Amino acid sequence: MRRLFWLAVGLGAGATAAVLAARWARRQTERMAPANLAARAGEVLRDVGTLLEEAAREFRAGMAEKEAEVRAALEGRGDAAG
């Protein structure tokens, strides 16, 4: 009777593991499908574009601020020298 019980437990565990492995393999296959990879690549490119756009905007703002500082310093020097 014990052997029959453990045989049933083993068969149940094996069947469960097989079903879970099949589901995992199917999800991985779907995830790596060309259409899904292309969509994911498009999302990544959009994110990179957004980051580059933000960096350029911040660069321009910093450049304008520094230019204003330099102009103010030069104007101050011109008044003192003149």
C-alpha distances in whole Angstrom, upper triangle without the diagonal:
4,5,5,6,9,10,11,12,14,15,17,18,20,21,23,24,26,27,29,30,32,33,35,36,38,39,41,42,44,45,47,48,52,53,51,52,56,55,54,57,59,58,58,62,63,62,64,67,67,66,69,71,71,72,75,76,75,77,80,80,80,83,85,85,86,89,90,90,92,94,95,95,98,100,100,101,104,105,106,107,110
4,5,5,6,8,10,11,12,14,15,16,18,20,21,22,24,26,27,28,30,32,33,34,36,38,39,40,42,43,45,47,50,51,49,50,54,53,52,55,57,56,56,60,61,59,61,64,64,64,67,69,68,69,72,73,73,75,77,77,77,80,82,82,83,86,87,87,89,91,92,92,95,97,97,98,101,102,103,104,107
4,5,5,6,9,10,10,12,14,15,16,18,20,21,22,24,26,27,28,30,31,32,34,36,37,38,40,42,43,45,48,50,48,49,52,52,51,53,56,55,55,58,60,58,60,63,63,63,66,68,67,68,71,72,72,74,77,77,77,79,82,82,82,85,87,86,88,91,92,92,94,96,97,98,100,102,102,104,106
4,6,5,6,9,10,10,12,14,15,16,18,20,21,22,24,25,27,29,30,31,33,35,36,37,39,40,42,43,47,48,46,48,51,51,50,52,55,54,54,58,59,58,60,63,62,62,65,67,67,68,71,72,72,74,76,77,77,79,81,81,82,85,86,86,88,91,91,92,94,96,97,98,100,102,102,104,106
4,5,5,6,9,10,11,12,14,15,16,18,20,21,23,24,26,27,29,30,32,33,35,36,38,39,41,42,46,47,45,46,50,49,48,51,53,52,52,56,57,55,57,60,60,60,63,65,64,65,69,69,69,71,74,74,74,77,79,79,80,83,84,84,86,88,89,89,92,94,94,95,98,99,100,101,104
4,5,5,6,8,10,10,12,14,15,16,18,20,21,22,24,26,27,28,30,31,33,34,36,37,39,40,44,45,43,44,48,47,46,49,51,50,50,54,55,53,55,58,58,58,61,63,62,63,66,67,67,69,72,72,72,75,77,76,77,80,82,81,83,86,86,87,89,91,92,93,95,97,97,99,101
4,5,5,6,9,10,10,12,14,15,16,18,20,21,22,24,26,27,28,30,31,33,35,36,37,39,43,44,42,43,47,46,45,48,50,49,50,53,54,53,55,58,58,58,61,63,62,63,66,68,67,69,72,72,72,75,77,77,78,81,82,82,84,86,87,88,90,92,92,94,96,98,98,100,102
4,5,5,6,9,10,10,12,14,15,16,18,20,21,23,24,26,27,29,30,31,33,35,36,38,41,42,40,42,45,45,44,47,49,48,48,52,53,52,54,57,57,57,59,61,61,62,65,66,66,68,71,71,71,74,76,76,77,79,81,81,83,85,86,87,89,91,91,93,95,96,97,99,101
4,6,5,6,8,10,10,12,14,15,16,18,20,21,22,24,26,27,28,30,32,33,35,36,40,41,39,40,44,43,42,45,47,46,46,50,50,49,51,54,54,54,57,59,58,59,62,63,63,65,68,68,68,71,73,73,74,77,78,78,80,82,83,83,86,88,88,89,92,93,94,95,98
4,5,5,6,9,10,10,12,14,15,16,18,20,21,22,24,26,27,28,30,31,33,34,38,39,37,38,42,42,40,43,46,44,45,48,49,48,50,53,53,53,56,58,57,58,61,62,62,64,67,67,67,70,72,72,73,76,77,77,79,81,82,83,85,87,87,89,91,93,93,95,97
4,5,5,6,9,10,10,12,14,15,16,18,20,21,22,24,26,27,29,30,31,33,37,38,36,37,41,40,39,42,45,44,44,48,49,48,50,53,53,53,56,58,57,58,61,62,62,64,67,67,68,70,72,72,73,76,77,78,79,82,83,83,85,87,88,89,92,93,94,95,97
4,5,5,6,9,10,11,12,14,15,17,18,20,21,23,24,26,27,29,30,32,36,36,34,36,39,39,38,41,43,42,42,46,47,46,48,51,51,51,54,55,55,56,59,60,60,62,65,65,66,68,70,70,71,74,75,75,77,80,80,81,83,85,86,87,89,91,92,93,95
4,5,5,6,9,10,11,12,14,15,16,18,20,21,22,24,26,27,28,30,34,35,33,34,37,37,36,38,41,40,40,44,45,43,45,48,48,48,51,53,53,54,57,58,58,59,62,62,63,65,67,67,68,71,72,73,74,77,78,78,80,82,83,84,87,88,89,90,92
4,5,5,6,9,10,10,12,14,15,16,18,20,21,22,24,26,27,29,32,33,31,33,36,36,35,37,40,39,39,43,44,43,45,48,48,48,51,53,53,54,56,58,58,59,62,63,63,65,67,68,69,71,73,73,75,77,78,78,81,83,83,84,87,88,89,90,93
4,5,5,6,9,10,11,12,14,15,17,19,20,21,23,24,26,27,31,32,30,31,35,35,34,37,39,38,39,42,43,42,44,47,47,48,50,52,52,53,56,57,57,59,62,62,63,65,67,67,69,71,73,73,75,77,78,79,81,83,83,85,87,88,89,91,93
4,5,5,6,9,10,11,12,14,15,17,18,20,21,23,24,26,30,31,28,30,33,33,32,35,37,36,36,40,41,40,42,45,45,45,48,50,49,51,53,54,54,56,59,59,60,62,64,64,66,68,70,70,72,74,75,76,78,80,80,82,84,85,86,88,90
4,6,5,6,9,10,10,12,14,15,16,18,20,21,22,24,28,29,27,28,32,31,30,33,35,34,34,38,39,38,40,43,43,43,46,48,48,49,51,53,53,54,57,58,58,60,62,63,64,66,68,68,70,72,73,74,76,78,78,80,82,84,84,86,88
4,6,5,6,9,10,10,12,14,15,16,18,20,21,23,26,27,26,27,30,30,29,32,34,34,34,37,39,38,40,43,43,43,46,48,48,49,52,53,53,55,58,58,59,61,63,64,65,67,69,69,71,73,74,75,77,79,79,81,83,85,85,87,89
4,5,5,6,9,10,11,12,14,15,17,18,20,21,25,26,24,26,29,29,28,31,33,32,33,36,37,37,39,41,42,42,45,46,47,48,51,52,52,54,56,57,58,60,62,62,63,66,67,68,70,72,73,74,76,77,78,80,82,83,84,86,88
4,5,5,6,9,10,11,12,14,15,16,18,20,24,25,22,24,27,27,25,28,31,30,30,34,35,34,36,39,39,39,42,44,44,45,48,49,49,51,53,54,54,57,59,59,60,62,64,64,66,68,69,70,72,74,75,76,78,80,81,82,84
4,5,5,6,9,10,11,12,14,15,17,18,22,23,21,22,26,26,24,27,30,29,29,32,34,33,35,38,38,38,41,43,43,44,47,48,48,50,53,53,54,56,58,59,59,62,64,64,66,68,69,70,72,74,74,76,78,80,80,82,84
4,5,5,6,9,10,10,12,14,15,17,20,21,20,21,24,25,24,26,29,28,29,32,33,33,35,38,38,39,41,43,43,45,47,48,49,51,53,54,55,57,59,59,60,63,64,65,66,69,70,71,72,74,75,77,79,80,81,83,85
4,5,5,6,9,10,11,12,14,16,19,20,18,19,23,22,22,25,27,26,27,30,31,31,33,35,36,36,39,41,41,42,45,46,46,48,50,51,52,54,56,57,58,60,62,62,64,66,67,68,70,72,73,74,76,78,79,80,82
4,5,5,6,9,10,10,12,14,18,19,16,18,21,21,20,22,25,24,24,28,29,28,30,33,33,34,36,38,38,39,42,43,44,45,48,49,49,51,53,54,55,57,59,60,61,63,64,65,67,69,70,71,73,75,76,77,79
4,5,5,6,9,10,11,12,16,17,16,16,20,20,19,22,24,24,25,27,29,29,30,33,34,34,36,39,39,40,42,44,45,46,48,49,50,52,54,55,56,58,60,61,62,64,65,66,68,70,71,72,74,76,77,78,80
4,5,5,6,9,10,11,15,15,14,15,19,19,18,21,23,23,24,27,28,28,30,32,33,34,36,38,39,40,42,43,44,46,48,49,50,52,54,55,56,58,60,61,62,64,65,66,68,70,71,72,74,76,77,78,80
4,5,5,6,9,10,14,14,12,13,17,16,15,18,20,20,21,24,25,25,27,29,30,31,33,35,35,37,39,40,41,43,45,46,47,49,50,51,53,55,56,57,59,61,62,63,65,66,68,69,71,72,74,75,77
4,5,5,6,9,12,13,11,12,15,15,14,17,19,19,19,22,24,24,25,28,29,29,31,33,34,35,37,39,40,41,43,45,45,47,49,50,51,53,55,56,57,59,61,61,63,65,66,67,69,71,72,73,75
4,5,5,6,10,12,10,11,14,15,15,17,19,20,20,23,25,25,26,29,30,31,32,34,35,37,39,40,41,42,45,46,47,48,51,52,53,54,56,57,59,60,62,63,64,66,68,69,71,73,74,75,77
4,5,5,9,9,8,10,12,13,13,15,17,17,19,21,22,23,25,27,28,29,31,33,34,35,37,38,39,41,43,44,45,47,49,50,51,53,55,56,57,59,60,62,63,65,66,68,69,71,72,74,75
4,6,9,9,6,7,11,11,10,12,15,15,15,18,20,20,22,24,25,26,28,29,30,32,34,35,36,38,40,41,42,44,46,47,48,50,51,52,54,56,57,58,60,61,63,64,66,68,69,70,72
4,6,8,6,6,10,11,10,12,14,15,15,18,20,20,21,24,25,26,28,30,31,32,34,35,36,38,40,41,42,43,46,47,48,50,52,53,54,56,57,58,60,62,63,64,66,68,69,70,72
4,6,5,6,9,10,11,12,14,16,17,18,20,21,23,24,26,27,29,30,32,33,35,36,38,39,41,42,43,45,47,48,49,51,53,54,55,57,59,60,61,63,64,65,67,69,70,71,73
4,5,5,6,9,10,10,12,14,15,16,18,20,21,22,24,26,27,28,30,31,33,34,36,37,39,40,42,43,45,46,47,49,51,52,53,55,57,58,59,61,62,63,65,67,68,69,71
4,5,5,6,9,10,11,13,14,15,17,19,20,21,23,25,26,27,29,30,32,33,35,36,37,39,41,42,43,45,46,48,50,51,52,54,56,57,58,60,61,63,64,66,68,68,70
4,5,5,6,9,10,11,12,14,15,17,18,20,21,23,24,26,27,29,30,32,33,35,36,38,39,40,42,44,45,46,48,50,51,52,54,55,57,58,60,61,63,65,66,67,69
4,5,5,6,9,10,11,12,14,15,16,18,20,21,22,24,26,27,28,30,32,33,34,36,37,38,41,42,43,44,47,48,49,51,52,54,55,57,58,59,61,63,64,65,67
4,5,5,6,9,10,10,12,14,15,16,18,20,21,22,24,26,27,28,30,31,33,35,36,37,39,41,42,43,45,46,47,49,51,52,53,55,57,58,59,61,63,63,65
4,5,5,6,9,10,11,12,14,15,17,19,20,21,23,24,26,27,29,30,32,33,35,36,38,39,41,42,44,45,46,48,50,51,52,54,56,57,58,60,62,63,64
4,5,5,6,9,10,11,12,14,15,17,18,20,21,23,24,26,27,29,30,32,33,34,36,38,39,40,42,44,45,46,48,49,51,52,54,55,57,59,60,61,63
4,5,5,6,9,10,11,12,14,15,16,18,20,21,22,24,26,27,28,30,31,32,35,36,37,38,41,42,43,44,46,48,49,50,52,53,55,57,58,59,61
4,5,5,6,9,10,10,12,14,15,16,18,20,21,22,24,26,27,29,30,31,33,35,36,37,39,41,42,43,45,46,47,49,51,52,53,55,57,58,59
4,5,5,6,9,10,11,12,14,15,17,18,20,21,23,24,26,27,29,30,32,33,35,36,38,39,41,42,44,45,46,48,50,51,52,54,56,57,58
4,5,5,6,9,10,11,12,14,15,16,18,20,21,22,24,26,27,28,30,32,33,34,36,37,39,40,42,43,45,46,48,49,51,52,54,55,57
4,5,5,6,9,10,10,12,14,15,16,18,20,21,22,24,26,26,28,30,31,32,34,36,37,38,40,42,43,44,46,47,49,51,52,53,55
4,5,5,6,9,10,10,12,14,15,16,18,20,21,23,24,25,27,29,30,31,33,35,36,37,39,41,42,43,45,46,48,49,51,52,53
4,5,5,6,9,10,11,12,14,15,17,18,20,21,23,24,26,27,28,30,32,33,34,36,38,39,40,42,44,45,46,48,50,51,52
4,5,5,6,9,10,10,12,14,15,16,18,20,21,22,24,26,27,28,30,31,32,34,36,37,38,40,42,43,44,46,48,49,50
4,5,5,6,9,10,11,12,14,15,16,18,20,21,22,24,26,27,29,30,31,33,35,36,37,39,40,42,43,45,47,47,49
4,5,5,6,9,10,11,12,14,15,17,18,20,21,23,24,26,27,29,30,31,33,35,36,37,39,41,42,44,45,46,48
4,5,5,6,9,10,11,12,14,15,16,18,20,21,22,24,26,27,28,30,32,33,34,36,37,39,40,42,44,45,46
4,5,5,6,9,10,10,12,14,15,16,18,20,21,22,24,26,27,28,30,31,32,34,36,37,38,40,42,43,44
4,5,5,6,9,10,11,12,14,15,17,18,20,21,23,24,26,27,29,30,31,33,35,36,37,39,41,42,43
4,5,5,6,8,10,11,12,14,15,17,18,20,21,23,24,26,27,29,30,31,33,35,36,38,39,41,42
4,5,5,6,9,10,10,12,14,15,16,18,20,21,22,24,26,27,28,30,31,33,34,36,37,39,40
4,5,5,6,9,10,10,12,14,15,16,18,20,21,22,24,25,26,28,30,31,32,34,36,37,38
4,5,5,6,9,10,11,12,14,15,17,19,20,21,23,24,26,27,29,30,31,33,35,36,37
4,5,5,6,8,10,11,12,14,15,17,18,20,21,23,24,26,27,29,30,32,33,35,36
4,5,5,6,9,10,10,12,14,15,16,18,20,21,22,24,26,27,28,30,32,33,34
4,5,5,6,9,10,10,12,14,15,16,18,20,21,22,24,25,27,28,30,31,32
4,5,5,6,9,10,11,12,14,15,17,18,20,21,23,24,26,27,29,30,32
4,5,5,6,8,10,11,12,14,15,16,18,20,21,23,24,26,27,29,30
4,5,5,6,9,10,10,12,14,15,16,18,20,21,22,24,26,27,28
4,5,5,6,9,10,10,12,14,15,16,18,20,21,22,24,26,27
4,5,5,6,9,10,11,12,14,15,17,18,20,21,23,24,26
4,5,5,6,9,10,10,12,14,15,16,18,20,21,23,24
4,5,5,6,8,10,10,12,14,15,16,18,20,21,22
4,5,5,6,9,10,10,12,14,15,16,18,20,21
4,5,5,6,9,10,11,12,14,16,17,18,20
4,5,5,6,9,10,10,12,14,15,16,18
4,5,5,6,8,10,10,12,14,15,16
4,5,5,6,9,10,11,12,14,15
4,5,5,6,9,10,11,12,14
4,5,5,6,9,10,11,12
4,5,5,6,9,10,11
4,5,5,6,9,10
4,5,5,6,9
4,6,5,6
4,6,5
4,6
4
